[in-house]
Amino acid sequence: MLHAMWTRHHLRPGAFWKLPRGEQLFMLASLELEMEQEQALQRERERARR
């Protein structure tokens, strides 16, 4: 997850760990939703190809 935050949103791990805990949890939950949406879109595209 930290790698994804860094590569997608330019938030380095050190900066992440300096955030208050509530903001860390929000960032993790938001990134998880983002990744789930991308996976669903990818599955949908694969189904359309068939």
Order of alpha helices (4+ residues) and beta strands (2+ residues): alpha-alpha-alpha
